[in-house]
Amino acid sequence: MSIEKSTIEKPVIDIEDFEIDSKETYRDNPLLKKAGVKIEYTQEQVDEYIKCSKDPVYFAENYIKIVNVDEGLMKFKMWKFQKEMIRVYHENRFSITKCPRQVGKTTTSVAYLLWLTLFTDTQNVAVLANKGSLARDILGKYQLAYENLPMFLQQGVVVWNKGNVELENGSKIIAASTSSSAIRGGSFNLVFLDEFAFVPNNIAEEFFNSVYPVISSGKTSKIIIVSTPNGMNLFYKLWMDAINKKNNYKTFEIHWSMVPGRDEAWKEETIRNTSERQFRQEFETEFLGSSNTLISGYKLQTMVYRDPVVIHDGLRIYEQPIKEGVNESKSDHLYCICVDVSEGKNLDCSAFQVIDISQTPYRQVASYNSSSITPILFPTVIYNTARLYNDAYVLVEINNNPQVADSLHADFEYENLWKVYTGNKKPQQLSAGFARGIQMGLKMSPQVKAIGCSNLKTLIEGDKLSVCDFDTYSELTTFEQQKNSFKAADGAHDDLVMSLVIFAWVSTQQYFKEIVNHDIRKQIQLEQMNQMDENILPAPIIDDGLENPFEIMGGDIWEVANGGDTYASFIRERLNNL
């Protein structure tokens, strides 16, 4: 059903309402008609009903009433952008709206939901918000608007309570908090998500994993997402993906200046009474992370996330392992996996990062996090991933549960498990050997965390470590300074970031530098020698009467080794055998 913008007309008459008997009201509420009541319409009422049924903007503009703080119950005086907002809802299956505070988004949305349930039969609508109380408040505004409709526009009421409404045309609307189980098992024609940016990221992701099967059950089902920005979270991702045409959401943006009466003087007054940062987020609708984040705000805003090439049970792969090496039997491409093990409380996650350490800048090539993985199963996930990535080096944090590291060592007999030396009261040091003072993983101490955080900042801001995983990026935007350390902001998680902190600490260790530098040096030497072989001209032999001749290669003079082989070839062979 399309909206004819040019044909919207005001009612030419003042329509008188019905008077119905108290027996015909819903539970003695004189403002509600109960189901099964039959009434006769005047021709004017029929005409108005038809106009309203064809155009949600006309309906909202002429029949929705709101409670104003100063004026009490009054007609909804719609602004231009509110009318356009309804049109976006109506004409698109998926829509996402970014808006400031105090622009009437809830009233506008309620008007459309009311229109849909009144004039379309058997509509199943879910109103979800970050808190159940907020969702019920939205339903309360729906009920207020419904009660103040003229009777000729009402459907008979079957159910009317704080959590759900059911009408005699078969349409239903429920209110609940946004969670993975909110609408599981149901079939919905429309899901309305209010203040979606304030839903914790893990809950938001779990919700979407469950809601899409519900929505996809119908070809015309809708999802409407409305929110004020609140950092770089799933709402931010959906919005940016919509802007970049990576999903099917229609974007609609409201700026504070679109509200009549808001000018530069209003802006200055608002900033004086709040803060510039708060104004930028809540009224300029900028996506700002937490203040005092480990990684600078400027750097965070320039970072770019990518879509994984493979997603499987919490594992997101961005680059497949590179198997080609300098010889056919073995790959010289190095990876390491740094593991943060869940404490088992507050729905925190077990996580790890897979980093390509073959060259700088180091690259995040895979990422994993799960709040449901058990310490018994987690080693299997790590082992399989490590084997996939060329038997990657693995370092496990062992503060809360040494079982994971012990299992990799004892049960899987994994050879590339990094150990940590703690002897002689020295700071922890990365090690590969077995000796007194060796433990199977890293204990996250204040000192280790301080070193790791400091170096992580250096790596990312110095473009020495590239991060492409959105979940990791999102955690970085809420990883903020608290007292003398850094941790996740209230309601946020930092498991993926702490895996990077472990890697950042690892990269400061002498043993790590020896591994990486050795490999890089060998690769550079081999590449140069291979290039020399490809570019070399037929080498002239210079005979000066000495026993061993020389040959010119790449502009350099090389002595011929015993047996007629060149020194370059000799070095190449030795390198291949390392």
N, C-alpha and C positions, 0 to 999 in steps of 0.2 A: 504494500500500500504506500503510495507516494504522497507527499505533501505538496499541495499547490500553493506556493508562497503568495502568488498574486491574487488569489481568490478568497483570502481570509476576510470575512465580513463580521461586523459587530451585530448582535441580535437587535432587530429593529423594534422589538417589543419587550416589555418587562414581563417575563413569564411567571404566572402564578403557580405556586406549588400545590401539590395535593394536600389534603387533610385526610389522614388515615386513622382508623380506630385504634385504640390502645391494644386491642387484641391482635392487630396486624403489625405491631412493632416487635422488634427483636428484644426479648427480655425486658420489656417495658421501657426501652430506650426510645423516646419519641423521635430521635434523629435517625433511627435505623429501621429499615423495612425488613421484615423477616421473610424467609423463603416461602414461596407458594401463594403469596398475596397477589391477587389479580386486580388490576386497576385499568381504567380507561384513560387514554391520552388524548389531549386536544391536538389539532393539526399543527399548531405552533410548537407544541412539545415534540411531536414527531419530527418536524423539520429540524429543530434544534438537536435532537438526538442523532439524526443522520449527519448533521454538520460536525458534531463532536466525534462521532465514530470514524469519520474520514480524516480528521486532522487533529493530532494530539496538541499542536501548538494552539489552535483555536480553543480547544477544550481547556487547556491550562490557563490561557489568558482570560477566559470569561467565567470559569467556574471553580477554580482552585482558590481557597481562602487560607490565609496564614494568620498567626498570632504575632503582631508587632509589639515590641516592648512599649512603645509610646502610644500607639493608636489602638492596641487590642486586636480583635478579630477584624481582618480587612481582606479585601480582594488582592490577589497576587499580581502586583504590577511588574510585568516582565521587562527586563532589559534585552537589548538586541542580542547579546551573546548568549543569553539563556534560551532564547528561541532557537538559535542556531545549534545550541547544545542538544536540545531535544531532537532536532532534525538529524544530527549525527547519530544519536541513539537509534532513531527510527529507521534510517536508511542503510545502516551497516550492521553486519552480523557481529563483528568484533570491533569494539571501540575502546580507546584509552584517552582519558582526559587528565591533563596536568593543570592544576589551578591553585590560586592563592587561597588563603583563608578568607572567610567572611564575604563570599561572592554569591551566596544562595545556591550552592551546588546541590545541597541535600534537598531543598524544596523543589528545585527544578527536576531532579532525578525522581523524587516521589511523585511529581505530577505525571511523568511519563509512565511509571510503574502502575499508577492508579488507572490511567487511560488504558493501558494494555490489559489489565485484569478485568476492567469493566466491559470493554467493547470487543474482546476476543475470548471466545469460549475455551475452557479447559487449559488455561495457561498455568503452568507451575513455575513460580518465581521464588528465588532464594535471595534474601538480602543478608549479606555477610560483611562483617567489619572486624577490625583487629581485636575488639572486645565485644562480648555478647551484649553488654548493656548499651553500647553504641548502636548495634544492630536493632535492638528493641526500641531505642529512641527513634530511629528512622521509621520503623513500623508504626510507632506512635504518631508520627507526623502524617503517615499514610492514613491512619484511622481518623485523625483530626480532619484532614481534607475530605475524607469520605463522609463523615458525619455532617459536614456542612455543604454537601451537594444537595441540590433539589431532588426530591423523591423520584421524579421521572427519569433521572439519570442513574439511580441506584439499582444494583442487583439485590435480590433478597439475600440476607445474611444467614449462613449455615453455622459457621464457627467464628467467634470473635473474642480473642484473648491477647495477652501481651506477646505471645510467641508466634502466633499464626492466625491467619484469617482465611476463611473459605466462603465462597459466594455460590449462589444457586446456579450460575452458568458453568460451574465446574472449575473455575479459576481459584488458585490457592497462592498464598504468599506466606513464607516463613522467615523468621529472623534468627540468626545464630552467629557465633564467632567463626572467623575463618580458621579452619583446621582441616586436616586430611580426612576426618570422619564427618564433617559438617553435612555434606549432602551425599555421602557414599550410599550406594544402593538405590538412589532415587533417579527420576527422570525429570529434567528441568528444561523449560523453554527459555528461561532467562536467569542468569546468575549476575547479580549486582554486587560488586566488590568496592566498598567504601574505605577510604584511607588505607589503601593496600600497601603503601610504602611503609606503614607502621607495623605491619605484620612481620614478626621475626623471619629471617630469610629461610631457615630450615623448615619452618612451618609452611611458609609460602610455597616452597618447592614441593613439599609433600602434598600440599593442597592441589597444586596443578597436576601432579602425577595422578591424582584421583579424580579431579574435576573434568579433565578432558574426555575421558571415556563417557562421562555423564552427558556432556554437551554434544559430543559427536553422535549420540544416539538419534539426533534429529538434524535435518538439513537446514533448518531455519533457526535453530537455537542460537541465543545470543549470550555474549559475555560483555558486560560493561564494567570497566575499571576506572575509578575516579580517585585521585589522591593529590595531596600536597607533597612535594618531594621530601624525602627524609634520608639523604645519603645515597650511596651507590649500592642498591639492593636489587631484588628481582623486579620491582616496579621500574627502576632505572633501566634495567636490561630490556624489559619489554618495550619501554618507550624508545630507547635508542635503536633497538631492532626494528621497530615500526618506522622510525625516521629513515633508517637505512634500507627499508623494504625487505627485511629479513623475515618478517611475519606478516599476517594479514590484518593487523589492527589499524583502524583509522584513528589518526591522532587529532586531538582538539586541545588547543592551549588557550588558557585565559590569563591575561595580564591584568595587574591591579588597576592600570589606567583605563581599562574598559568599563569600570564601575563609575557611573556618574557621580561627580563630586570629589573624586580622588585626583588630586593634582600634586605638583611638586611641594606645595606647602603641607599637604596631608602627609606626603612621604617623609619630609623632614621632621614633622611632629611625631610620626610613628617611630622613626629611628631614635629620636630622643627618648621616647618612652620604652623602647626595647633595646635593640642594638643593630648595628649595620649588618652583622652576620645573620641575625635572626630575620631581619627584613629581606635579605637576599634569598634566604631559603624559603620563607613563608609567604612572601609577596612577589618577589622577582622569580620565584619558582626555580631557583638554581639548585642543581644537584651537588650539595656540599657534604663532605664527610664530617667526621668528628673534628673538633678543634684539637690542636696539639698532637696530631698524629705523628708516628715515627717517620713515615715518609711524607715529605712536604706536600701540601695541598696542590701546589703547582704541578709537581711531578705526577701526582695521582690523576689530575685532570688530563694529562697528556698520554697516560697509559692506555693501551688498546687491548681489549680482550678478543679472543677468537672462539669460534665454535669447535668443539671436539670433532675429530674424525671418527672416533669410536667412543661409545658410552656403554659401560657394562657394570652393573651392580656397584655403583659408587666410584668406579674407575673411569676417568676421562682421559683419553689419549689424544694428544695434539700432534705428535710426530711419532711415526712408527720407528722402531729401532733400526739403525743403520748397521747392516751386517757386513758390508764390504770392508775388507782390510787390505793391508799391503801384501799379505800373502793369502793364499786360497784357503788355508786351513783354519784361520783364526781372524776375527775382527779386532781391530785396534781402536774401535770407537768406544769410548768409556762413558759409563753412566754411574750415578750414585743415587741411592734412595735414602732419604732421611725420614724417620718415623717418629711421630708423636702418639703415644698410647693414651687412650681415654682414662680419665680418673674414675669413670663409672658413676658420675653424678651430674645433675642438672642438664641432662641430655647432651653432654659434650660428646665430641666425636673422636674416634681414632682416625688418624690421618697420616698420609705420607706424600712426599713430593719426589718425582723422578726428574733428575737434573742431568742434562748432557754436559759433561765436564771435559770433553775432548779439546775444546778451545774456548777462548773468551771472545765475546761475552758468553757466559754460561747460559743455558736455555732450559726453561721448564718445558718438559716434553710430555709429562703425564702428571695427574694429580688424583688423589683418592681421599675420600672422607665418608664416614658412616657412623651413625649413632647407634646402630643395632648390631654391628659386628662384635662377636665375643672374642676374648683373648685366646680361646681355643682355635677359632677359625681364622683369626687375623694373620697368624704366621703363614698359613697356606696362601693367602692373598699376596702377601709380601714376597714369598718364595717364588710363586708363579710369575709375578711381575718382574722380579729380579732376573729370573732365567730368560724371560722374554727380552729384556734389555741387556743382552750380552753378558749375563752373570754379573749384574751391576753390584758395585760395592754397597753395603747396607750398614747404616748406623741406627740403632734403636734407643730411644729414650726409655730409661728403666726406673724412673722415680716411683711410679705408682704400681707397676706390674712388670717384674722382670721375666714373667712367664713367656712373653712374646720372643724376647731375645734368646732365652734359654731353649725354647722350642726350635728356633732356627738353627741353633748350634748343635743341640743334642739329637733332636728328632729328624731334622732335615740334613744335618751335617753340612750346612752351607759354608763353603770355604771363604767366600768374600764378605764375611761378616766382620765389620770393623770392631775392634775392642778399644778400651780406654785404660790407660795406665794411671794409677792413682798413688803410687808409692812415694816414699820419702817426703810426705807432707807437701808435695809439689802440686801445682794446679793440674787438673785433668789434661791428659795428652792423648791424642789419637795414636792407636797402635794396631798392629796386625798380629803380633806375636803372643805367645803364652809364657808368662813369667809371674813371679810373685807381684802382687799389686795390680794384676790385670782383671778388669771386669768386662762383662759381655755387652755393655752398652754405655750410654752417656747419662749421667745424673745431671738434671737441669738445676744447677745451683745459681744463686744470684750473680756470681762472677761469670759463669758461662753465659747466662742470659744477657748480661750487660755487654759482653764481647760480641755475642751473636747479634743483638739488636744494633749495636754500633756499626758492625760490619755489613749487616743487611742494608742499612741506610746508605752506606757507601757504595755497595754493589748496585743497588737499584737506581739511586740518583746519579751514579756515575756511569750508567748504562753498561755495567759489567754483568748484570743478571737480568734477563728478560722474562717477564711473567705474563702469561697469556690466558690463564684460567680465570674465569669470571668470579667463581666462588672465592678464590684466593684474593683477587683484586678487591672484592667486596669486604673481606675481612681486613685488608690493609687500610681501608677507609675508616674503620672503627677501632683500629689498634692504636691506642692513645696513651699518652703519659699520665700516670696516676702515681702521685708521690714521687718516689725515686726509681720507678720502673715503668714498663709499658705492659698493658694488658687490654683485653677487649672492653669496649664500653658496655654499660649495663644493657643486658638483653641481647648482646652480640656474642659471637664466637671468635676464637683465635687459634683453633687447632691447626688449620692449614698454614697460618702465619708462623706458628711456633715450629712447624716442620721446616720452614725456610730459615728461621732463626738458628735451628740446629745446623742446617747446611752452611749458613754464614759463619758459624763458629768453626765448622770443619775446614772451611776454606782458609782459615788463619793458621792451621796446623802444619808443621813442618813435614810430617809424613804425607799429608795430602799434596803439598807442593811438590814433593819428590815424585810422587806418582804421576801427577799431571804434567809437570815440566819434562819428565823423562819421555813421556809419550808424545808430547807436542814436539819436543826436540827431534825425536826419531822420525815423526811424520814429516817435519820440515826438511830434514836431511834427505829423506827418501824422495820427497817430491822434487827437490832441487836436482838430485841425481837422475831421476827419471826424465826430467825436463832436459837435462844435459844430453842424455842419450837420444832424445827425440830431435834435438836441434843441431847435433854435432855434424859437421862436415867430414868427409873422408879424411881421417887424420894422417897427416904426413909423418913419416918416420924420420927422425933425426939421428943419424949415426955419426958419433964423434969418436968412435973407436973404443968406447967403453963397453964393458960386458953387458950392462943393462941399458937398453934403449929407452927413449922417452917418447911420449906422444902428447900432442896438443889437444885438449878437450875444453871447449867453452872458453877459449882464451887463456887457459892455465896449462902449465907444463906438468905432466904426471909421469912419475917413474914407473916403468913396467916391472911388475913383480915377477918373481920366479914362476916359471910355467907359462909366461906370456900374458897373464891376466893384469888388468890395470888396477891401480890402487883404489880407484873409485868403485870398481866392481867388488873388490875385496871388502871395503867398508860396507857396501850394500848387503853383501852376504852376511856379514857379522850382525848388522842391524836386524836383518830378517830372522836371525837365530836368537835374538834377545827375548 
